[in-house]
Amino acid sequence: MTAGTTRRLRRRVTCAVALVGAWAIGFVGLAPSAVAEDMRAQQWYLDAMHVDKIWKKTTGQGIKVAVIDTGVNASTPTLRGQVLKGLDATKVNGKTDDNSGHGTTMAELIAGTGRAGGIQGLAPGAKIIPFRTNVSGSDELDKNPWALEDAVRAAADSEAQIINMSFAYRYKTDRMVEAVKYAQSKGKLMFAGVGNDGDGENKRLYPAAFPEVVGVAATDREGMVGEFSQHGSFVDIAAPGKGIPGWCDAKFDGYCINQQGTSHATAIASATAALIWSLHPDWTANQVLRVMIESAGKGEGWKPGTVSNYVGHGVVRPGAHINRGLGKPGDPDINPLTNEDTSGAGGGSSASPASSASPAASAPASSQAPQGQATPGATVAGSSEEAGDGSSLGLILGGAAAVVVVAGGVFLFARKRRTP
């Protein structure tokens, strides 16, 4: 495959990359400074998790989270002082500012301070390292065809302990395979959204489907798995991802209060990891993840060894460990998802730009553009919009509904047994 052919293929498929957070459903219509109470009130999962009690013990201090996304606007009130120097993996102008609002929303959900009405992050003591890529499919940022792979490798070499990847796409390259293996060898904990076409084609997407990456599904405020949240053996864990506030667009003049997607769930899972890791700074990524799995909400009747195709090992509950001590760290070198020894994992050498794509490379991701706007050539959000009647539909397929108690909040989700 020639370099030119590879670039054309890469550009076509990069434009099919799905930002796995859905966008505008309800527009606040006010500047951030005027909606302080509104934004915090919209973040229903914070009260369900009893964050005030969690924050008495840890706020994520000392932890750095790499956000590989559309960039981050470090000047929003809630992110001032929260964003460290990052990398422009697009190689366009060396800047890491945000041209869509998506990456900034993810950063705020992780580490926002809530100042001046901004989104309150679950781990406000953590810091963000932005790695700008072209996951929005922007022609302006379409310069480096390997921006995603380069960002993962650069994040692996950074001071970040956690890598947040709120995007999904249908194909994998040799270079991405090497990059995630390299990040694992460097002790990083990686999270990615499983995608938002669960009520459609429901294809296996990357990087969530890589064994080195934790695939995150999305639940709503009733604890039901979002009808859009993709399901299968690639789902490892779940987190709140429906009815979440976020920036409407790159103008940064107002929030949309009812976004949805596994993007948002991924950010909340990353923040959960930051809280736990901050409390136990000497732990490895394997130990942090094992505690997340063991303390996750599983519900009554969940049989040992059962893993759900919809919520994986359960719904994240940071307070279950931080406040009640649930979950044991276990072996620092054994990956709790694969049971493989990662102590000797090697990242390999940098792959050449002529990396090959899987047969599914030319298949576009199915998604809807943000309501009220269009992004040329992009499949933004990779998810369906909320049903017009506002109903929360659970994926009650192949299993009975189970009840999960999430730090005092009752969460329902569909359960389907699969081989561990």
C-alpha positions in Angstrom: 0.0 0.0 0.0 1.5 3.3 -1.1 1.8 6.3 1.3 -0.7 8.2 -0.8 -3.2 5.4 -0.7 -2.7 4.9 3.0 -3.3 8.6 3.6 -6.5 8.7 1.5 -7.8 5.6 3.3 -6.8 7.1 6.6 -8.5 10.4 5.9 -11.7 8.7 4.8 -11.9 6.5 7.9 -10.7 9.3 10.2 -13.7 11.2 9.0 -15.8 8.2 10.1 -14.3 8.3 13.6 -17.1 8.4 16.1 -16.8 10.8 19.0 -18.7 8.6 21.4 -20.4 11.3 23.3 -23.7 12.5 21.8 -24.4 16.2 21.7 -27.0 18.9 22.0 -30.5 17.8 23.2 -31.4 20.7 25.5 -29.6 24.1 25.3 -29.2 26.0 28.5 -28.9 29.3 26.6 -27.0 31.1 29.3 -23.4 32.0 29.7 -21.6 29.6 32.2 -21.4 32.3 34.9 -25.1 32.4 35.0 -25.9 28.7 35.4 -23.8 27.6 38.4 -26.6 25.8 40.2 -28.1 24.4 36.9 -24.9 22.6 35.9 -24.3 21.0 39.3 -28.0 20.0 39.5 -27.8 18.4 36.0 -24.9 16.1 37.2 -27.2 13.6 38.8 -24.5 11.0 39.2 -22.5 13.1 41.6 -25.2 13.0 44.3 -25.8 9.3 43.6 -22.1 8.6 44.2 -22.1 10.8 47.4 -19.1 12.8 46.1 -19.0 15.1 49.1 -18.1 12.1 51.3 -15.6 10.9 48.7 -13.9 14.3 48.5 -13.2 14.3 52.2 -10.7 11.5 51.5 -9.5 12.3 48.0 -10.2 14.5 45.0 -7.8 12.9 42.6 -4.9 15.0 43.7 -1.5 14.0 42.3 -3.1 12.2 39.3 -2.7 13.3 35.7 -5.1 12.2 33.0 -4.2 12.4 29.3 -7.3 13.4 27.2 -6.9 12.3 23.6 -9.6 14.2 21.9 -10.5 17.3 19.9 -8.3 19.4 22.2 -9.1 21.2 25.4 -10.1 24.9 26.0 -8.0 25.5 29.1 -9.6 29.0 29.6 -13.1 27.9 30.7 -13.7 28.9 34.3 -13.9 25.4 35.5 -10.6 24.3 33.9 -8.5 27.3 34.8 -5.4 26.0 36.4 -6.4 22.4 35.7 -4.7 21.9 32.3 -1.1 21.2 31.8 1.0 21.5 28.6 0.0 18.9 26.0 0.7 18.0 22.4 -0.8 18.8 19.1 -0.7 15.4 17.5 -2.3 16.9 14.3 0.9 18.8 13.7 -1.1 21.8 12.4 0.0 24.6 14.6 1.3 23.2 17.9 -1.8 24.3 19.8 -4.1 22.1 21.9 -7.2 24.3 21.9 -10.5 22.7 21.1 -12.3 23.2 17.7 -15.6 21.4 18.7 -16.1 21.5 22.4 -16.1 17.7 22.8 -12.6 17.4 24.4 -13.2 20.3 26.7 -16.4 18.6 28.0 -14.5 15.4 28.7 -11.8 17.3 30.5 -14.4 19.1 32.6 -16.2 15.9 33.5 -12.9 14.5 34.8 -11.3 17.5 36.5 -13.5 20.5 36.3 -13.6 22.6 39.5 -17.2 23.7 39.0 -16.1 27.4 39.2 -18.4 30.0 37.8 -21.1 27.6 36.9 -18.9 25.2 34.9 -19.2 21.5 35.0 -18.1 19.9 38.2 -15.5 17.2 37.6 -15.7 13.9 39.6 -12.0 14.2 40.3 -11.4 18.0 40.6 -7.9 17.4 42.2 -6.6 15.7 39.1 -4.9 17.5 36.2 -5.5 17.2 32.5 -2.8 16.8 29.7 -4.5 17.4 26.3 -3.5 15.6 23.2 -5.2 17.1 20.2 -6.2 14.8 17.4 -8.6 14.9 14.4 -11.3 12.8 15.9 -13.9 15.4 14.8 -13.0 14.8 11.1 -12.1 18.4 10.6 -10.4 19.4 7.3 -8.5 22.0 9.2 -6.8 19.4 11.4 -6.4 16.8 8.6 -2.6 17.0 8.4 -1.2 14.0 10.3 -2.9 10.8 9.2 -1.5 9.0 12.3 -2.5 11.6 14.9 -4.4 9.1 17.0 -1.6 6.6 17.1 1.0 9.3 17.8 -1.2 10.7 20.6 -1.4 7.4 22.3 2.3 6.8 22.2 3.0 10.4 23.3 0.6 10.0 26.2 2.4 6.8 27.1 5.6 8.8 27.4 4.0 11.6 29.4 3.5 11.9 33.1 -0.2 10.9 32.8 -1.2 7.8 34.7 -4.5 7.5 32.9 -5.3 7.8 29.2 -8.9 8.8 28.3 -10.0 8.1 24.8 -13.6 9.2 24.3 -13.8 8.1 20.6 -14.4 4.9 18.7 -13.7 3.7 15.1 -14.1 0.6 13.1 -10.7 -0.4 12.2 -7.3 -0.9 13.7 -3.8 -0.3 12.4 -0.6 -2.0 13.2 0.6 1.3 14.5 -2.3 1.6 17.0 -1.8 -2.0 18.1 1.8 -1.2 18.9 0.8 2.1 20.6 -1.7 0.6 23.1 0.8 -2.2 23.9 3.5 0.4 24.4 1.2 2.4 26.7 0.4 -0.7 28.8 4.1 -1.5 29.1 4.6 2.0 30.5 2.0 1.3 33.2 -0.8 3.4 31.8 -4.5 2.7 32.5 -6.5 3.3 29.3 -10.3 3.8 29.0 -12.3 4.2 25.7 -16.0 4.3 24.8 -17.4 1.2 23.3 -19.5 3.3 20.9 -23.1 4.5 20.5 -24.7 2.4 17.8 -26.0 -0.2 20.2 -29.5 0.1 18.7 -28.0 -0.2 15.2 -25.2 -2.2 13.7 -23.4 -2.6 17.1 -20.0 -3.3 15.6 -16.9 -4.0 17.5 -15.0 -0.7 17.7 -11.5 0.4 18.6 -9.6 1.3 20.8 -12.2 -0.1 23.3 -12.0 -3.6 21.8 -8.2 -3.9 22.3 -7.5 -6.2 25.3 -5.2 -3.5 26.8 -8.0 -0.9 26.9 -11.0 -0.8 29.2 -14.2 -0.6 27.2 -16.8 1.6 28.8 -20.6 1.4 28.3 -23.1 4.1 29.4 -26.0 4.1 31.8 -28.7 6.6 32.5 -30.0 8.2 35.8 -32.3 5.2 36.4 -29.3 2.9 35.9 -30.6 1.5 32.6 -28.1 0.8 29.9 -28.5 3.5 27.2 -30.2 2.1 24.2 -27.4 3.6 22.1 -24.6 2.0 24.2 -22.9 -0.8 22.2 -22.8 -4.2 23.8 -20.7 -7.4 23.4 -17.6 -9.1 24.8 -15.6 -5.8 24.4 -17.6 -4.1 27.3 -15.5 -4.2 30.5 -17.3 -1.7 32.7 -20.0 0.9 32.7 -20.5 4.5 34.0 -23.2 7.2 33.8 -23.4 8.5 30.2 -26.9 9.8 29.6 -28.5 13.1 30.6 -25.0 14.7 31.1 -24.3 18.4 30.5 -21.6 19.4 28.1 -20.5 22.3 25.8 -22.8 22.7 22.8 -20.0 23.7 20.4 -16.6 25.4 20.0 -18.1 28.8 20.7 -18.1 28.0 24.4 -21.0 30.3 25.2 -23.4 27.8 26.7 -23.9 24.2 27.8 -26.3 21.7 26.4 -27.8 20.0 29.4 -28.9 16.6 28.1 -26.0 15.0 26.2 -25.5 11.3 26.0 -22.8 8.8 24.9 -20.1 6.5 26.0 -17.8 9.4 25.7 -19.2 10.9 28.9 -19.2 7.5 30.5 -15.5 7.0 29.6 -14.6 10.4 31.2 -16.5 9.4 34.4 -14.7 6.0 34.5 -11.3 7.8 34.1 -12.2 10.1 36.9 -13.2 7.2 39.1 -9.8 5.6 38.5 -8.1 9.0 39.3 -9.9 9.1 42.7 -8.8 5.5 43.6 -5.3 6.0 42.3 -4.9 9.2 44.3 -5.8 7.4 47.4 -3.3 4.6 46.7 -0.5 6.3 44.7 1.8 3.3 45.0 -0.6 0.9 43.2 -0.2 -0.1 39.6 -2.8 0.3 36.9 -3.7 -3.4 37.3 -4.5 -2.9 41.0 -6.6 0.3 40.4 -8.6 -1.5 37.7 -9.1 -4.6 39.8 -10.5 -2.5 42.6 -12.8 -0.7 40.2 -14.0 -4.1 39.0 -14.5 -5.6 42.4 -16.3 -2.6 43.8 -18.5 -2.0 40.8 -22.2 -2.3 41.2 -23.3 -5.8 40.1 -26.7 -6.2 41.6 -28.6 -9.0 43.4 -28.4 -12.4 41.8 -25.2 -11.6 39.9 -23.3 -14.9 39.8 -19.5 -15.0 40.4 -17.7 -15.3 37.1 -20.5 -13.6 35.2 -19.6 -10.7 32.9 -22.4 -8.7 31.3 -22.3 -7.9 27.6 -24.0 -4.6 28.5 -22.1 -3.4 31.6 -19.1 -5.7 31.7 -18.0 -6.2 35.3 -20.6 -3.6 36.6 -21.2 0.1 37.1 -18.4 2.2 38.6 -18.9 3.1 42.3 -15.8 5.0 43.5 -17.4 5.5 47.0 -17.8 1.7 47.4 -14.0 1.4 47.7 -13.0 4.9 49.0 -15.7 5.0 51.7 -16.3 1.4 52.4 -13.1 -0.4 51.4 -14.7 -2.8 48.9 -12.2 -4.3 46.4 -8.7 -5.7 46.9 -5.8 -4.6 44.8 -4.3 -8.1 44.3 -1.3 -8.9 42.1 0.3 -5.7 40.8 1.5 -7.4 37.6 -1.6 -9.3 36.5 -4.2 -7.6 34.3 -7.6 -8.3 35.8 -9.3 -8.4 32.4 -6.9 -10.8 30.6 -5.2 -12.5 33.6 -1.9 -11.9 31.7 1.3 -10.9 33.4 2.1 -7.3 32.2 5.3 -6.9 34.1 7.4 -7.8 31.0 5.1 -6.3 28.4 7.0 -4.6 25.6 5.7 -1.7 23.5 7.8 -2.6 20.5 9.3 -0.2 18.1 7.4 2.6 16.4 5.4 1.3 13.5 5.9 2.8 10.1 3.2 5.0 8.5 2.4 2.1 6.1 0.5 0.3 8.8 -2.3 -2.0 7.5 -6.0 -1.6 8.3 -8.5 -4.3 9.0 -11.0 -5.4 6.3 -13.6 -3.2 8.0 -11.5 -0.1 7.5 -13.6 1.3 4.7 -16.9 0.8 6.5 -18.1 4.2 7.9 -19.2 4.4 11.5 -23.0 5.0 11.9 -23.9 8.1 13.9 -25.9 11.3 13.9 -24.4 14.8 13.7 -25.1 17.2 16.6 -28.6 18.5 16.6 -28.8 21.9 15.0 -25.4 21.8 13.3 -23.4 19.9 10.7 -19.8 18.9 10.7 -18.6 18.4 7.1 -17.2 14.9 6.6 -17.6 13.9 10.2 -19.7 11.3 12.0 -19.9 13.2 15.3 -20.9 11.4 18.5 -21.6 8.0 17.0 -24.8 7.8 18.8 -28.5 8.2 18.6 -30.3 11.1 20.1 -32.6 10.7 23.0 -36.1 9.4 22.2 -38.6 12.2 21.7 -40.7 11.0 24.6 -37.7 11.2 26.9 -38.2 7.7 28.0 -35.2 5.7 29.4 -35.2 2.3 27.7 -33.1 -0.5 29.2 -31.6 -3.2 27.0 -33.5 -6.0 28.6 -32.2 -8.6 26.1 -31.0 -12.1 27.0 -31.2 -11.6 30.7 -33.4 -10.4 33.5 -33.1 -6.9 34.9 -30.9 -6.6 38.0 -30.6 -4.0 40.6 -27.4 -2.2 41.4 -27.0 0.0 44.5 -24.5 2.8 43.6 -23.5 4.4 46.8 -27.0 4.9 47.9 -28.6 5.3 44.5 -30.5 2.4 42.9 -29.4 1.6 39.4 -31.1 -0.9 37.1 -29.4 -2.5 34.1 -29.7 -5.4 31.8 -27.6 -8.4 32.4 -26.4 -11.0 29.9 -24.1 -13.8 30.9 -21.0 -14.4 28.8 -17.9 -16.5 29.3 -15.5 -14.6 31.6 
